[in-house]
Structures are given as C-alpha cells and as structure tokens.
C-alpha cells in the first residue's frame, strides 16, 4: 500500500511517496524487534524500516544511518523490497539535507530494483519521488516529465493511492510556476481520490494545499474552511508540524478578513506548536506573518520587533529566502516610523539577500546539469556492464558445454562485430533522433503560434483545407469584463506601467478560462471577451463560465488589496454574462482573427455595462440554465433597463460558501 509522506515547502505540502506498512507499532516495540538478532530477518527488516522512515524526517542523519543498516540486512537476506525501501528513505534524507545528487542516485537504485521485481506500482512511485528532487533543483520541466511517467503507470493500474500523491505533486509544480488555476485542479483531483479512499493523511494534505491556493487566489472564506478542516484532521493524527502550518495560514486569512484578534491567536498557536518541535523554518514564517499583520495595522514598532526576530533567526539558520522577506518587512516598518536611515539599510540587506538567491539559483542550475550528466553516464555505464555480464554468462555456458577454443574465439569475434555494428547503428539512430526532434520542435513552434490565434479545432481545419467554415452555435455563454476607473488610472501610471498592469490581469484571466475549457475571443483596450461552448459545445457549460467570472473577480479583489497596500492605483471590474446563439468564424486574410457575431454578443455586453463593480451580473437566459446549481447563490435584480435592449431580467451571482 502506498503511504503519502510529506516534505514541507512554505505554502503547500509535497507528497513523497513510499509503499510500506500503514500503521507501524510503537517505537519501543520496534527497537526491541530490531535489536533482537535471533528474530527472523523479515521481522527485523520491517522494524528498522519503520524506525528509519519515522526518524529521517526529524533527524535526517540518524534516519539515513538506520536505512543503511536496513540496506545491509536486506542485501544479506536478498530482500529486494527491503532494498527498495532503504534507498527510498536515504533519498528522502539526502533531499532534506539538500544533497540532491545523492538523492537522485538512491532513487535510481529504487527504479532499478522496482524494475527487477517487475513492480510497476513502485516504479511509478519512484518517478513521482524523482519529480520532487528535480523540482528542488529548479528543473520544473523534468519534474513534470517524471510525474507524467508516474501518472501513465498509475492510470493503467488504476492505482488510486499513487494517483492521489502524483496529482498533489503536479499541483505543487504548477504552484511553483504561478499557475494557480492548474494547481487548484490537481489538488482537487488529489482531494477527491483521498476522500474516495478515506485516506486521512491524504485528505488533510489536500485540504491544506487547497486552502493555500485559495488564499493566494483571494477566496478567503473558502481557504479558511479548508484550513480548519485540515487542522482538525492533523489534530486527530497528532501531527504538530502540519497543525502549525495550518494555524500559520489561518492567521494570514484572519488578517485579510480584518479579524485581528483571531489572526494573532492563530499565530500564537502556530508558534507554540512549531517551537515545541524545533521547526525553525516554520517558526520564522510565523514571525514574518505577525510582522506583516502589524504592518497592516500600522503598528510599525511592533512590526520591527517581529521582523527583527525573524531576521535574526533566518540569518542564524542561513535561510536566504526568509532573510529577504524579513528585510522587506523591516523596510516598510522603518519607513512607517520615519526612520529612513534604517529603512535604507534594510533595503540594502534585502537587495543583498536577493542577489545571493540569484547566484544560488545559478549554482543550482549548474548542479542540476552536473547531476543530469552524471546520471546519464551512470545509466550508460550500467548498460555496458549489463552487456559484459550477458556475454560473460554466454561464454561460461559455452565452456560448460565443452566447446573448443576456436569456436569460442569465433563467438567473441562475432560478438565484437555485433558491438561495432550496434555502435554504428546507435550513432545513426542518435543522428536521426536529433533531426526528428529539430523538425518536431519547429512544427510544434508553428502550431503553438497558430493555436495562440485560433481554437485547436479551427486551426486543424485551416491546416487541412486551407480555410475554415463559419459555424452556427445554438447555445454559447459569453463573458465580458470592463475595468472601472481605467482612464483615471492611466493618468497616474506611465504607459509602460499601464500596459504591464493590464498584462498581469489578462494573463491571470487567460489561465482561469483555459482551466475551464473557455475560448478567449479578444481584448479591446481594457475590455476582455471570452465564450464557453465553442468551437466544441461539450468543452464547458454555462456554469463553468460563471465560475470563471467569480474567480476573475476574486483575483481582481486580491490584486487591488496588494496595490492599495503599495500605494499604487488599482483597477476594479464589472463582469457580465449572457447565453444564446451566435455565429463564429475567421475574419480577415492577414492578421486573421476568430470572432463571434449575433445579438447574444450585444446582450452580453449590456450585462457588463449594467452590472456593478466587484459583482458578476448574469442574464435571465443564463440564470435559467444554472438556477438549480447548488454551487451558486443568486440575488435577483428584477427588470433593469439596458441601452438599446429595453428592460431585461438580471441577477447578481455569487459562489455558495462551503459549510464547515
């Protein structure tokens, strides 16, 4: 059975998977079994395996030492499963110590062992674990490649426990990339599988990650519910570290909601739990959160104390990321106190930490390349070793048959010829592969450019026929957005700043609609237009478009809060949605564009202009299609006058808040 084990990163929990016993006995009993040399090897292996795994997360060196003893016994007993588990534990320990080359080497041994056992679950498990190492090395594309391999195998085997951990790790990669809608989708998949399997640890992990993502998206009420559920589950398991992380995040949510007393109480609970187990990285996170909360209240002297404490601990433990965050907090706090000299010193310290992080990332890239090179060389060496061993066995067999020397020499000569021919074929194959890859890259680049302009189905038709036919769609849900105060903001921002802010907002919208299968139509100045239900009517539903609109408004609210805190002008937005028939097709010959026409487009535009800032306004037609959807709450507005359309029924819609 797969067990989902955790490596902690600042805002989410990463699953490091390991197949093993689900509920090990108490430590004292395990030690007594392990030290009893007269006990069966199988029993001693299970005992030391559980001890090593439990210890490695708290004391990596001690856990790895136990795993080495486990490996020695497993090799003696020729127990491949014990060898696999020992290498997995050592891979975790090496990763916790940031020795990613050693971690990858242990996982390579895991992969070889899993294949020797013909154990595809463990093979998939290892790919998922490798993804964590590549993620730590900063090689996110390779991390995703490893996860895709894991996903393919677990999908074939219907291994739901493995899939739950892999979806969680895919979510973490998307979080690293800043693609929060994609992260959310994968965390939801992980959560659904955990619920189906009734796996408490996986459920708690998924709830914590969902909460962290919703917090970043600005869905504060949803995030709070998820953190509370995660906290309850981790309490039941007695996991103090994750309880502390949940309290830390709850403090941030309460702070943004203006519930100050509850925010400080949550941070106090986090500090008590995390301090008791000596998790300094998370303790520092608590001090930083407290400092930022003081900044929001303009209690600048208290903010200095909290962030100064965090800065001292960060420097003591050489945590550059935290040093940078602390100095940024101190810069704002000293500025608030009017102490510009100290503010300047903190700003310089921030820049120094930032420069050091950039250099470190460069060195990590060098390390990643070196690890990859070493790994490939080792794989080649193993392949050559296997060839030599295979021919050695063949020669031994020939000797046992009493074959004469001439015949054996002839076999050796033939074998060498085969190797020479194989080497030539390998070189030719490598050249052909490189050529095909170059052609494929160019084709993919052309396709990517075309797909950025047109929907995939329309692009395929255009490539095949040289043209694309206009089509009628009976039910399309159109979404319009428009920024309030755009003209005023444009007067306060430089052209570069204005375009950059628009780009940030529209990129976020692109990710939101892409995650729900909605087609972007165009942007006109500060207006954004997209449609659900074309060119594939089954790609998404009217409810998907409404969900996307709510997520857009949540992003804009979070963005405004950030800009307001920075003293910068921010946009607010109206959103309107209407459902009805349209005609869609390509217009133009040069710089052609996929567009839609019809009265539905005009009505959707009126829904936006008749709406309100921060709200999602939908037509009666859209309401009729989603009125029974329990995910939404509707605020009927009655008949509202719309320019050129007369009086139309309109509804404000909100997402239903989940019950605790």
C-alpha positions as CSV (number, residue, x, y, z in Angstrom):
1,X,0.0,0.0,0.0
2,X,1.3,3.5,-0.8
3,X,1.9,5.9,2.0
4,X,1.9,9.6,1.3
5,X,4.8,11.1,3.2
6,X,5.5,14.9,3.3
7,X,8.4,17.2,2.5
8,X,7.5,20.7,3.6
9,X,7.7,23.8,1.4
10,X,6.4,27.2,2.5
11,X,2.8,27.2,1.5
12,X,2.0,23.7,0.3
13,X,2.8,20.1,1.3
14,X,4.7,17.9,-1.1
15,X,3.9,14.2,-1.2
16,X,7.0,11.9,-1.0
17,X,5.5,8.5,-1.7
18,X,6.6,5.3,-0.1
19,X,4.9,1.9,-0.2
20,X,5.1,0.4,3.3
21,X,3.2,-0.7,6.3
22,X,0.3,1.6,7.1
23,X,0.3,1.7,10.9
24,X,3.6,0.8,12.5
25,X,3.9,-0.3,16.1
26,X,5.2,1.9,18.9
27,X,8.9,2.9,18.7
28,X,9.9,0.9,21.8
29,X,8.4,-2.3,20.3
30,X,10.2,-1.6,17.0
31,X,13.5,-1.1,18.7
32,X,13.2,-4.4,20.7
33,X,12.5,-6.3,17.5
34,X,15.3,-4.7,15.6
35,X,17.9,-5.4,18.4
36,X,16.8,-9.0,18.7
37,X,19.3,-10.6,16.4
38,X,17.6,-14.0,16.9
39,X,14.4,-12.7,15.4
40,X,13.6,-13.5,11.7
41,X,15.2,-11.2,9.2
42,X,11.8,-10.3,7.8
43,X,10.6,-9.1,11.2
44,X,13.8,-7.1,11.8
45,X,13.6,-5.5,8.4
46,X,10.0,-4.3,9.0
47,X,11.0,-2.9,12.3
48,X,14.1,-1.0,11.1
49,X,12.2,0.1,8.0
50,X,9.5,1.8,10.2
51,X,12.1,3.3,12.5
52,X,14.2,4.7,9.7
53,X,11.3,6.2,8.0
54,X,9.9,7.9,11.1
55,X,13.4,9.2,12.1
56,X,14.5,10.6,8.8
57,X,12.0,13.5,8.8
58,X,13.1,14.6,12.3
59,X,16.8,13.7,12.2
60,X,17.9,13.0,8.6
61,X,21.4,11.8,9.5
62,X,20.1,9.3,12.1
63,X,17.3,8.1,9.7
64,X,19.8,7.6,6.9
65,X,22.1,5.6,9.3
66,X,19.3,3.3,10.2
67,X,18.4,3.0,6.5
68,X,22.0,1.9,5.7
69,X,21.7,-0.9,8.3
70,X,18.4,-1.8,6.8
71,X,20.0,-2.0,3.3
72,X,22.8,-4.2,4.6
73,X,20.4,-6.6,6.1
74,X,18.2,-6.6,3.0
75,X,21.2,-7.3,0.8
76,X,22.2,-10.2,3.1
77,X,18.6,-11.6,3.0
78,X,18.3,-10.9,-0.7
79,X,15.1,-9.0,0.1
80,X,14.6,-6.6,-2.9
81,X,11.6,-4.9,-1.2
82,X,13.7,-4.0,1.8
83,X,16.4,-2.7,-0.5
84,X,13.9,-0.5,-2.3
85,X,12.5,0.9,0.9
86,X,16.0,1.6,2.3
87,X,17.1,3.5,-0.8
88,X,13.8,5.5,-0.6
89,X,14.5,6.5,3.0
90,X,18.0,7.6,2.1
91,X,16.7,9.5,-0.9
92,X,14.4,11.5,1.4
93,X,17.2,12.1,3.9
94,X,19.6,13.3,1.2
95,X,16.9,15.6,-0.2
96,X,16.2,17.1,3.3
97,X,20.0,17.8,3.5
98,X,19.8,19.4,0.0
99,X,22.2,16.7,-1.4
100,X,20.1,16.3,-4.5
101,X,22.8,14.3,-6.4
102,X,22.8,11.6,-3.7
103,X,19.0,11.7,-3.5
104,X,18.7,11.1,-7.3
105,X,21.3,8.3,-7.1
106,X,19.3,6.5,-4.4
107,X,16.1,6.9,-6.5
108,X,18.0,5.5,-9.5
109,X,18.6,2.4,-7.3
110,X,14.9,2.3,-6.4
111,X,14.0,2.4,-10.1
112,X,16.4,-0.5,-11.0
113,X,15.1,-2.5,-8.0
114,X,11.4,-1.9,-8.9
115,X,12.0,-3.0,-12.5
116,X,13.9,-6.1,-11.3
117,X,10.9,-7.0,-9.2
118,X,8.5,-6.1,-12.1
119,X,6.7,-3.9,-9.6
120,X,5.1,-1.2,-11.7
121,X,3.5,0.5,-8.7
122,X,6.9,1.0,-7.1
123,X,8.3,2.2,-10.5
124,X,5.5,4.8,-10.7
125,X,6.2,5.7,-7.1
126,X,9.9,6.3,-7.8
127,X,9.1,8.6,-10.8
128,X,6.9,10.7,-8.5
129,X,9.6,10.9,-5.9
130,X,12.2,11.9,-8.6
131,X,9.9,14.8,-9.5
132,X,10.4,16.2,-6.0
133,X,14.2,16.2,-6.5
134,X,14.1,17.8,-9.9
135,X,11.7,20.4,-8.5
136,X,14.2,21.2,-5.8
137,X,16.9,21.5,-8.4
138,X,14.7,24.0,-10.2
139,X,14.2,21.8,-13.3
140,X,10.4,22.0,-13.4
141,X,10.0,20.6,-17.0
142,X,11.9,17.5,-16.0
143,X,9.9,17.3,-12.7
144,X,6.7,17.3,-14.7
145,X,8.1,14.7,-17.1
146,X,8.7,12.3,-14.2
147,X,5.2,13.0,-12.9
148,X,3.7,12.2,-16.3
149,X,5.5,8.8,-16.3
150,X,4.1,8.1,-12.9
151,X,0.7,9.2,-14.0
152,X,0.7,6.9,-17.0
153,X,1.5,3.8,-15.0
154,X,-0.8,4.5,-12.1
155,X,-3.6,5.3,-14.5
156,X,-3.1,1.9,-16.3
157,X,-3.1,0.1,-13.0
158,X,-5.9,2.2,-11.5
159,X,-3.6,2.8,-8.5
160,X,-5.7,5.5,-6.8
161,X,-3.4,6.0,-3.9
162,X,-0.4,6.6,-6.2
163,X,-2.6,8.9,-8.3
164,X,-3.6,11.0,-5.2
165,X,0.1,11.7,-4.4
166,X,1.0,12.3,-8.0
167,X,-1.8,14.8,-8.6
168,X,-0.7,16.6,-5.4
169,X,2.8,16.9,-6.7
170,X,1.7,18.1,-10.1
171,X,-0.3,20.8,-8.2
172,X,2.9,21.8,-6.4
173,X,4.8,22.2,-9.7
174,X,2.0,24.4,-11.0
175,X,2.2,26.4,-7.8
176,X,5.9,26.9,-8.4
177,X,5.1,28.1,-11.9
178,X,2.5,30.5,-10.6
179,X,-0.3,28.7,-12.5
180,X,-2.8,28.6,-9.6
181,X,-5.9,27.5,-11.5
182,X,-4.0,24.4,-12.8
183,X,-2.6,23.8,-9.3
184,X,-6.1,24.0,-7.9
185,X,-7.4,21.5,-10.4
186,X,-4.8,18.9,-9.5
187,X,-5.2,19.5,-5.7
188,X,-9.0,18.9,-6.3
189,X,-8.2,15.6,-8.0
190,X,-6.0,14.6,-5.2
191,X,-8.6,15.5,-2.6
192,X,-11.3,13.6,-4.5
193,X,-9.2,10.4,-4.5
194,X,-8.3,10.8,-0.9
195,X,-12.0,11.2,0.0
196,X,-12.8,8.1,-2.0
197,X,-10.1,6.1,-0.4
198,X,-10.9,7.5,3.1
199,X,-7.1,8.2,3.5
200,X,-7.0,10.7,6.4
201,X,-3.4,11.8,5.8
202,X,-4.0,12.4,2.1
203,X,-7.3,14.3,2.9
204,X,-5.5,16.5,5.4
205,X,-2.7,17.2,2.9
206,X,-5.1,18.0,0.1
207,X,-7.2,20.4,2.3
208,X,-4.0,22.3,3.4
209,X,-2.9,22.7,-0.2
210,X,-6.3,23.7,-1.4
211,X,-6.5,26.3,1.3
212,X,-3.1,27.7,0.4
213,X,-4.1,28.0,-3.2
214,X,-7.5,29.6,-2.5
215,X,-5.7,32.1,-0.1
216,X,-3.4,33.2,-3.0
217,X,-6.4,33.5,-5.3
218,X,-8.2,35.7,-2.7
219,X,-11.0,33.2,-2.0
220,X,-10.6,33.8,1.8
221,X,-13.8,32.2,3.2
222,X,-13.1,29.0,1.2
223,X,-9.5,29.0,2.3
224,X,-10.4,29.4,5.9
225,X,-12.8,26.4,5.8
226,X,-10.2,24.2,4.2
227,X,-7.5,25.2,6.7
228,X,-9.9,24.4,9.5
229,X,-10.7,21.0,8.1
230,X,-7.0,20.3,7.6
231,X,-6.3,21.3,11.2
232,X,-9.0,19.0,12.5
233,X,-7.6,16.1,10.6
234,X,-4.0,16.7,11.6
235,X,-5.0,17.1,15.2
236,X,-6.6,13.6,15.1
237,X,-3.3,12.3,13.8
238,X,-1.2,14.2,16.3
239,X,0.9,15.9,13.6
240,X,2.2,19.1,15.2
241,X,4.2,20.3,12.2
242,X,1.2,20.4,9.9
243,X,-1.0,21.8,12.6
244,X,1.4,24.7,13.0
245,X,1.3,25.3,9.2
246,X,-2.5,25.3,9.2
247,X,-2.5,27.8,12.1
248,X,0.0,30.0,10.3
249,X,-2.1,30.1,7.2
250,X,-5.3,30.7,9.2
251,X,-3.6,33.7,10.8
252,X,-3.0,35.2,7.3
253,X,-6.6,34.6,6.3
254,X,-8.0,36.2,9.5
255,X,-5.7,39.1,9.0
256,X,-7.0,39.7,5.5
257,X,-10.6,39.4,6.7
258,X,-9.9,42.0,9.4
259,X,-10.5,39.6,12.3
260,X,-7.3,40.7,14.1
261,X,-7.8,39.0,17.4
262,X,-8.3,35.6,15.8
263,X,-5.3,36.3,13.5
264,X,-2.9,36.8,16.4
265,X,-4.4,33.9,18.3
266,X,-3.8,31.6,15.4
267,X,-0.2,32.8,15.0
268,X,0.4,32.3,18.8
269,X,-0.8,28.7,18.4
270,X,1.4,28.2,15.4
271,X,4.5,29.5,17.3
272,X,3.8,27.2,20.3
273,X,3.4,24.1,18.2
274,X,6.3,24.7,15.9
275,X,8.6,25.9,18.6
276,X,8.0,22.7,20.6
277,X,9.3,20.5,17.8
278,X,12.1,22.9,16.7
279,X,10.8,23.6,13.2
280,X,12.7,26.9,12.8
281,X,11.8,27.5,9.2
282,X,8.1,27.5,10.1
283,X,8.7,29.5,13.3
284,X,10.3,32.2,11.2
285,X,7.3,32.1,8.9
286,X,5.1,32.8,12.0
287,X,7.2,35.8,12.9
288,X,7.1,37.2,9.4
289,X,3.3,36.7,9.3
290,X,3.0,38.5,12.6
291,X,5.1,41.4,11.3
292,X,3.1,41.8,8.2
293,X,-0.1,41.8,10.3
294,X,1.3,44.6,12.4
295,X,2.2,46.5,9.2
296,X,-1.4,46.3,8.0
297,X,-2.4,47.8,11.4
298,X,0.3,50.5,11.1
299,X,1.8,49.3,14.4
300,X,5.2,49.9,13.0
301,X,7.3,49.5,16.2
302,X,5.7,46.0,16.8
303,X,6.3,45.1,13.2
304,X,10.0,45.9,13.6
305,X,10.2,43.6,16.7
306,X,8.6,40.7,14.9
307,X,10.5,41.0,11.7
308,X,13.8,41.7,13.5
309,X,13.3,38.4,15.4
310,X,12.6,36.6,12.2
311,X,15.6,38.2,10.5
312,X,18.0,37.1,13.3
313,X,16.7,33.5,13.2
314,X,16.9,33.5,9.4
315,X,20.5,34.7,9.4
316,X,21.4,32.2,12.2
317,X,20.0,29.3,10.1
318,X,21.2,30.6,6.8
319,X,17.7,30.8,5.2
320,X,18.1,33.3,2.4
321,X,14.5,33.3,1.2
322,X,13.3,34.2,4.7
323,X,16.1,36.8,5.1
324,X,14.8,38.5,2.0
325,X,11.2,38.5,3.3
326,X,12.2,39.8,6.7
327,X,14.2,42.7,5.3
328,X,11.3,43.7,3.0
329,X,9.1,43.8,6.1
330,X,11.7,45.8,8.0
331,X,12.0,48.3,5.2
332,X,8.3,49.0,5.3
333,X,8.2,49.2,9.1
334,X,11.1,51.6,9.3
335,X,9.6,53.8,6.6
336,X,6.3,53.9,8.7
337,X,8.3,55.0,11.7
338,X,10.0,57.7,9.6
339,X,13.4,56.1,10.3
340,X,14.7,56.5,6.7
341,X,18.3,55.6,7.6
342,X,17.3,52.1,8.9
343,X,14.8,51.7,6.1
344,X,17.7,52.3,3.6
345,X,19.9,49.7,5.5
346,X,17.1,47.2,5.4
347,X,16.5,47.8,1.7
348,X,20.2,47.2,1.1
349,X,20.1,44.0,3.1
350,X,17.1,42.9,1.1
351,X,18.9,43.5,-2.2
352,X,21.9,41.6,-0.9
353,X,19.8,38.6,0.0
354,X,18.1,38.8,-3.3
355,X,21.4,38.9,-5.2
356,X,22.6,35.9,-3.2
357,X,19.5,34.0,-4.1
358,X,20.0,34.7,-7.8
359,X,23.6,33.4,-7.5
360,X,22.4,30.4,-5.6
361,X,19.8,29.6,-8.3
362,X,22.6,29.9,-10.9
363,X,24.7,27.4,-9.0
364,X,21.7,25.1,-8.6
365,X,21.3,25.1,-12.4
366,X,25.0,24.1,-12.7
367,X,24.4,21.4,-10.1
368,X,21.3,20.2,-11.9
369,X,23.2,19.9,-15.2
370,X,26.0,18.1,-13.4
371,X,23.6,15.7,-11.7
372,X,21.8,15.0,-15.0
373,X,25.2,14.4,-16.8
374,X,26.4,12.1,-14.0
375,X,23.0,10.2,-14.1
376,X,23.2,9.7,-17.8
377,X,26.8,8.5,-17.6
378,X,25.9,6.0,-14.9
379,X,23.0,4.7,-16.9
380,X,25.3,4.2,-19.9
381,X,27.9,2.5,-17.6
382,X,25.2,0.2,-16.3
383,X,24.1,-0.6,-19.8
384,X,27.7,-1.6,-20.7
385,X,28.0,-3.6,-17.5
386,X,24.9,-5.5,-18.4
387,X,26.3,-6.2,-21.9
388,X,29.5,-7.5,-20.4
389,X,27.7,-9.7,-17.9
390,X,25.5,-11.1,-20.6
391,X,28.4,-12.1,-22.8
392,X,30.3,-13.5,-19.7
393,X,27.3,-15.7,-19.0
394,X,27.2,-16.9,-22.6
395,X,30.9,-17.7,-22.5
396,X,30.6,-19.6,-19.3
397,X,27.8,-21.6,-20.8
398,X,29.9,-22.4,-23.9
399,X,32.7,-23.6,-21.6
400,X,30.3,-25.8,-19.7
401,X,29.3,-27.4,-22.9
402,X,33.0,-28.1,-23.6
403,X,33.1,-26.0,-26.8
404,X,36.6,-25.9,-28.3
405,X,38.7,-22.7,-28.1
406,X,38.4,-21.9,-31.8
407,X,34.7,-21.8,-31.6
408,X,34.7,-19.6,-28.5
409,X,37.1,-17.2,-30.2
410,X,34.9,-17.1,-33.2
411,X,31.9,-16.2,-30.9
412,X,34.0,-13.5,-29.3
413,X,35.0,-12.1,-32.7
414,X,31.3,-12.2,-33.8
415,X,30.2,-10.5,-30.6
416,X,32.8,-7.7,-31.2
417,X,31.4,-7.3,-34.7
418,X,27.9,-7.1,-33.3
419,X,29.0,-4.4,-30.9
420,X,30.7,-2.5,-33.7
421,X,27.6,-2.7,-35.9
422,X,25.4,-1.9,-32.9
423,X,27.6,1.2,-32.2
424,X,27.2,2.4,-35.7
425,X,23.5,1.8,-35.6
426,X,23.3,3.7,-32.3
427,X,25.2,6.7,-33.8
428,X,22.9,6.7,-36.8
429,X,19.9,6.4,-34.6
430,X,21.0,9.3,-32.4
431,X,21.5,11.4,-35.5
432,X,18.1,10.6,-36.8
433,X,16.5,11.2,-33.4
434,X,18.2,14.6,-33.2
435,X,17.0,15.5,-36.7
436,X,13.4,14.4,-35.9
437,X,13.5,16.3,-32.7
438,X,14.6,19.5,-34.5
439,X,11.8,19.1,-37.1
440,X,9.3,18.4,-34.3
441,X,10.4,21.5,-32.4
442,X,9.9,23.7,-35.4
443,X,6.5,22.1,-36.1
444,X,5.5,22.5,-32.5
445,X,6.6,26.1,-32.5
446,X,4.4,26.8,-35.6
447,X,1.5,25.0,-34.2
448,X,1.8,26.9,-30.9
449,X,1.7,30.2,-32.7
450,X,-1.3,29.2,-34.7
451,X,-3.1,27.9,-31.5
452,X,-2.4,31.2,-29.8
453,X,-4.6,32.8,-32.5
454,X,-7.2,30.2,-33.2
455,X,-9.0,27.4,-31.4
456,X,-7.4,24.0,-31.9
457,X,-10.3,22.6,-34.0
458,X,-10.4,25.7,-36.2
459,X,-6.6,25.6,-36.6
460,X,-6.7,22.0,-37.6
461,X,-9.4,22.7,-40.2
462,X,-7.4,25.6,-41.6
463,X,-4.3,23.5,-41.9
464,X,-6.2,20.7,-43.6
465,X,-8.5,22.6,-46.0
466,X,-6.7,26.0,-46.3
467,X,-9.8,27.7,-44.9
468,X,-12.3,27.3,-42.1
469,X,-16.1,27.5,-42.4
470,X,-18.2,29.8,-40.3
471,X,-20.5,27.9,-37.9
472,X,-23.7,28.5,-36.1
473,X,-23.8,27.6,-32.4
474,X,-27.2,27.4,-30.6
475,X,-26.0,27.9,-27.0
476,X,-22.9,29.9,-26.2
477,X,-22.2,31.6,-23.0
478,X,-20.4,34.9,-23.5
479,X,-18.4,36.8,-20.8
480,X,-17.5,40.5,-20.9
481,X,-15.3,42.4,-18.4
482,X,-14.5,46.1,-18.2
483,X,-12.4,48.0,-15.7
484,X,-13.8,50.9,-13.7
485,X,-11.5,53.9,-13.4
486,X,-9.3,52.8,-16.2
487,X,-9.0,56.4,-17.6
488,X,-8.1,57.8,-14.2
489,X,-5.6,55.1,-13.5
490,X,-4.0,55.7,-16.9
491,X,-3.4,59.3,-15.9
492,X,-1.5,58.1,-12.8
493,X,0.6,55.4,-14.5
494,X,3.3,55.6,-17.1
495,X,2.4,53.9,-20.5
496,X,4.8,51.0,-19.5
497,X,3.2,50.6,-16.1
498,X,-0.3,50.7,-17.5
499,X,0.4,48.0,-20.1
500,X,2.2,45.9,-17.5
501,X,-0.8,46.0,-15.1
502,X,-3.2,45.2,-17.9
503,X,-0.9,42.3,-18.9
504,X,-0.9,40.9,-15.4
505,X,-4.7,41.0,-15.2
506,X,-5.3,39.5,-18.6
507,X,-2.7,36.7,-18.2
508,X,-4.5,35.7,-15.0
509,X,-7.8,35.7,-16.9
510,X,-6.2,33.6,-19.6
511,X,-5.2,30.9,-17.1
512,X,-8.6,30.9,-15.4
513,X,-10.5,30.4,-18.6
514,X,-8.1,27.9,-20.0
515,X,-8.5,25.7,-16.9
516,X,-12.3,25.6,-17.6
517,X,-12.2,25.0,-21.4
518,X,-13.4,28.5,-22.2
519,X,-12.3,30.1,-25.5
520,X,-10.7,33.6,-25.4
521,X,-12.1,35.7,-28.2
522,X,-10.3,39.1,-27.9
523,X,-9.3,42.1,-25.8
524,X,-10.3,45.6,-26.8
525,X,-8.4,48.1,-24.8
526,X,-9.3,47.3,-21.2
527,X,-12.2,45.0,-22.1
528,X,-11.9,41.2,-22.1
529,X,-14.2,38.9,-24.0
530,X,-14.4,35.1,-23.9
531,X,-17.0,32.4,-24.7
532,X,-17.9,28.9,-23.4
533,X,-19.4,26.3,-25.7
534,X,-17.4,26.8,-28.8
535,X,-15.9,25.6,-31.0
536,X,-16.6,22.4,-29.0
537,X,-20.1,22.7,-27.4
538,X,-19.1,20.0,-24.8
539,X,-15.9,21.7,-23.7
540,X,-17.6,23.6,-21.0
541,X,-21.0,24.6,-19.6
542,X,-22.6,27.9,-18.6
543,X,-21.8,27.1,-15.0
544,X,-18.1,26.9,-15.9
545,X,-18.2,30.4,-17.4
546,X,-19.9,31.7,-14.2
547,X,-17.2,30.0,-12.1
548,X,-14.5,31.6,-14.2
549,X,-16.1,35.1,-13.7
550,X,-16.2,34.6,-9.9
551,X,-12.5,33.6,-10.0
552,X,-11.7,36.6,-12.1
553,X,-13.4,38.9,-9.6
554,X,-11.5,37.2,-6.7
555,X,-8.2,37.8,-8.5
556,X,-9.1,41.5,-9.0
557,X,-10.0,41.9,-5.4
558,X,-6.7,40.4,-4.2
559,X,-4.8,42.4,-6.8
560,X,-6.5,45.7,-5.6
561,X,-5.6,44.8,-2.0
562,X,-2.0,44.4,-2.9
563,X,-1.8,47.6,-5.0
564,X,-3.6,49.5,-2.3
565,X,-1.0,48.3,0.3
566,X,1.7,49.5,-2.1
567,X,0.0,52.9,-2.5
568,X,-0.5,52.3,-6.2
569,X,-3.6,52.8,-8.3
570,X,-5.6,49.6,-9.0
571,X,-8.4,48.5,-11.3
572,X,-11.9,47.4,-10.3
573,X,-14.0,45.4,-12.6
574,X,-17.6,44.7,-13.8
575,X,-18.4,41.3,-15.4
576,X,-21.5,40.5,-17.5
577,X,-22.6,37.1,-18.8
578,X,-25.4,36.1,-21.3
579,X,-26.2,32.8,-23.1
580,X,-27.6,32.4,-26.6
581,X,-27.0,31.6,-30.3
582,X,-24.0,33.0,-32.2
583,X,-22.2,32.7,-35.5
584,X,-18.4,32.1,-35.2
585,X,-15.7,32.1,-37.8
586,X,-12.4,33.6,-39.1
587,X,-12.4,37.2,-40.4
588,X,-9.6,38.8,-42.5
589,X,-6.8,37.5,-44.7
590,X,-3.8,39.0,-43.0
591,X,-3.7,39.1,-39.2
592,X,-6.9,37.0,-39.2
593,X,-8.9,36.5,-36.1
594,X,-11.5,34.1,-34.7
595,X,-14.6,36.1,-33.8
596,X,-18.3,35.8,-33.0
597,X,-21.4,37.7,-34.1
598,X,-25.1,38.0,-33.1
599,X,-27.5,39.7,-30.8
600,X,-26.2,37.4,-28.0
601,X,-22.9,39.3,-28.1
602,X,-24.7,42.7,-27.7
603,X,-26.8,41.4,-24.8
604,X,-23.7,40.1,-23.0
605,X,-22.1,43.5,-23.4
606,X,-25.2,45.1,-21.8
607,X,-25.0,42.7,-18.9
608,X,-21.5,44.0,-18.2
609,X,-22.4,47.7,-18.6
610,X,-25.5,47.2,-16.4
611,X,-23.6,45.4,-13.7
612,X,-21.7,46.6,-10.6
613,X,-18.1,46.8,-9.6
614,X,-16.9,43.6,-7.9
615,X,-20.0,41.6,-8.9
616,X,-20.9,39.1,-11.6
617,X,-24.1,40.1,-13.5
618,X,-25.9,37.4,-15.5
619,X,-28.9,37.5,-17.8
620,X,-32.2,35.7,-17.3
621,X,-31.2,33.2,-20.0
622,X,-28.0,32.2,-18.2
623,X,-29.8,32.1,-14.9
624,X,-32.4,29.7,-16.3
625,X,-29.6,27.3,-17.2
626,X,-27.8,27.3,-13.8
627,X,-30.6,28.2,-11.3
628,X,-30.6,24.7,-9.8
629,X,-26.8,24.5,-9.4
630,X,-26.1,24.3,-5.7
631,X,-22.7,26.0,-6.2
632,X,-24.3,29.4,-6.7
633,X,-26.4,31.9,-4.7
634,X,-28.5,34.4,-6.8
635,X,-29.5,37.9,-6.0
636,X,-32.5,38.8,-8.3
637,X,-32.4,42.4,-9.5
638,X,-35.7,42.4,-11.4
639,X,-36.0,44.2,-14.7
640,X,-33.1,46.5,-15.5
641,X,-33.1,49.0,-18.4
642,X,-30.3,48.1,-20.9
643,X,-29.3,50.5,-23.6
644,X,-30.9,49.5,-26.9
645,X,-32.4,46.4,-25.3
646,X,-35.2,47.6,-23.1
647,X,-35.9,46.1,-19.7
648,X,-34.1,42.8,-19.1
649,X,-34.2,40.4,-16.1
650,X,-30.8,40.4,-14.4
651,X,-29.2,38.5,-11.5
652,X,-26.1,39.0,-9.4
653,X,-24.5,35.6,-8.7
654,X,-22.0,34.5,-6.0
655,X,-20.4,31.3,-5.1
656,X,-22.0,29.4,-2.3
657,X,-19.8,29.5,0.8
658,X,-19.0,25.9,1.9
659,X,-20.4,24.8,5.2
660,X,-17.8,23.8,7.8
